[in-house]
Amino acid sequence: MYTWQNPVTITTSPNDEIKPNYAKCPICQILLPKANLFIHQIRC
């Protein structure tokens, strides 16, 4: 049985700053993929 990996957990690197599909959470300033930002803000 496979364990489900949390898609919000990502490894951050300086290159993430220039990716257009990433955005910072306005609440905690963590850089996240835009696809996960909405879900993160609910939990943040």
Number of C-alpha atoms within 10 A of each C-alpha: 3 4 5 6 7 7 10 13 10 10 8 11 8 7 7 15 14 9 10 9 11 16 19 14 17 10 8 9 9 12 18 23 20 15 13 14 20 13 11 15 12 7 7 10
